[in-house]
Amino acid sequence: MKYFPLVWAALRRKPVRTWVTFLSVTVAFSLFGLMIGLNATMALMEKRAHGDRIWTLPRFDMNGFPIAVAHRVAKLPGVKNVTVMYYLPGYVTDPKNRTAIFFLDDEYGRIFPDWGPTLEQWDIVRHDRTAIIMSRIQAEAFHKKVGDTFTVISETARADGSKTWTFKVAGIGAEVSQNPGGYIIGNYDYYDKSLPLADQGKISEVDLLAADPAQVHALAERIDKVFANSGSPTRSQPERTIYSIDNNYGGMDVKTVTREIAVAGLLMILFLTANVIAQSVRERRAEFATLKTFGFSDASVIALVAVEAALPCLAGAVCGVGLAAWLAQQLPGLMPPTFGIPTPTMSPAVFLWAQLSACAMALASTVLPALRLRRMDIASALSGRA
C-alpha cells in the first residue's frame, strides 16, 4: 500500500487516457458478461430439459400435418403418451404487435407439467373452450389481466370467414426458463372446430413421452423412419437434444458463438491496455530510472506497472459486469414479446471469470514493458538519450 501514491500519480498523469481506458474496459466487460451470462442461461435450460420427452415436427412443410400422424405415433412401441399442438400466429390491433397462441389438447398439461401454468389453470383451458392462459411477460406486454378479452387477428380464417379470434384471459401463468418469450395457450379442440371443415384435423407438432428415457434417440429415429416415405415426413428430436447448448437456434452452437464474442472483447481489452501501458512506460523512462537509482528493484518497478495496468482493468470488469447485469434485467422489456432470446444469468461465476480475465489481461499487457524496463540502461534513460 505504501507504493499506492506512485500508482495513483501515474494514473492521474494522463487523466483523459485513464478514463478512456476505464470506459473501454467497462464496455468490453459488459459484452463479456452478457455473453457468458447467456451461455450460463443456455446451460441451465439444457439441464432442465426432460430426458423422456420427444418433439416431432414437420420435416419440410411448416404449415403442419394431419392429426392422424399423432394417432399413429401413439401406437408405436415405446410411446407412453402423446399430445398435440397448433401454432396460430397473428397480431393484436396493429400488425407490429405480433403474437401467437399455442392451442393444446387435454394431454399437454400432463406431459408438460413444468411449463408454466398450474394444473388448475390447465383444467380451466380444458373445460372453458374460449379461455386462454397468458404468461406474465405476455400479459404485461399487452396490458392484460384476468377477466379481460384478448383478440388476435390472423391469416387463418374461421368457419364464418372472419379472421378475428377473441378469447377470455382466464389466468396468468408463471414464467418458464425453457420458453423465454412467454406463452399464450388455448384449447385445441375449440380452435379445430372453429375452422372450415376442410381445414380441420391439422396440427403443428406432436410431443410425446417415451416409456424408457434411455431409448429416446432410437424412438425418435423410428418415428422418422415410419413417416419417411409418407406425405407427412417428420423431424423428431429428444428435448435434451433441442435444448443442448451446442444445438440451439436452428443447430447453431451457442456455446462456441458466445465464447468467441467474449474472447473478442478480451482481445480488445488486451490490445488497448497493452498499448496504453507501453506508451506510459516510454513516456516515463527517466522516472523509472530514477526509482532504480533510489534502490527500487526490477521486480518492484515491474509490479508498479502491473498494478497501474490492473486497476483500470479490475474496476472496468466490476462496472462492466454490473452494467451487463442491469442490461440483462432490461432486455425482456426492450425486446418484442415473441423474440424468445433468454435473459443472461449473472451468476457469481460470471463475476469471478470477469475478475480472473481482467487480471490475466493486465499481466499480459505488462509483459513487453516489463522486458524493456529490465533491459533499460539507467544512465541513458536519465540523460534522455533512451
Secondary structure, DSSP 8 states (H G I E B T S, - for coil): -TTHHHHHHHHHHSHHHHHHHHHHHHHHHHHHHHHHHHHHHHHHHHHHS-TTEEEEEESS-TT-EETHHHHHHHTSTTEEEEEEEEEEEEESSSTTSEEEEEEE-TTHHHH-TTSSS-HHHHHHHHH-TTEEEEEHHHHHHTT--TT-EEEEE-SS--TTS--EEEEEEEEEE---TT-TT--EEEEHHHHHHHS-GGG-SEESEEEEEESSGGGHHHHHHHHHHHTTTSSS-EEEEEHHHHT-TTSHHHHB-HHHHHHHHHHHHHHHHHHHHHHHHHHHHHHTHHHHHHHHHTT--HHHHHHHHHHHHHHHHHHHHHHHHHHHHHHHHHHHHHS-TT---------HHHHHHHHHHHHHHHHHHTHHHHHHHHT--HHHHHHT--
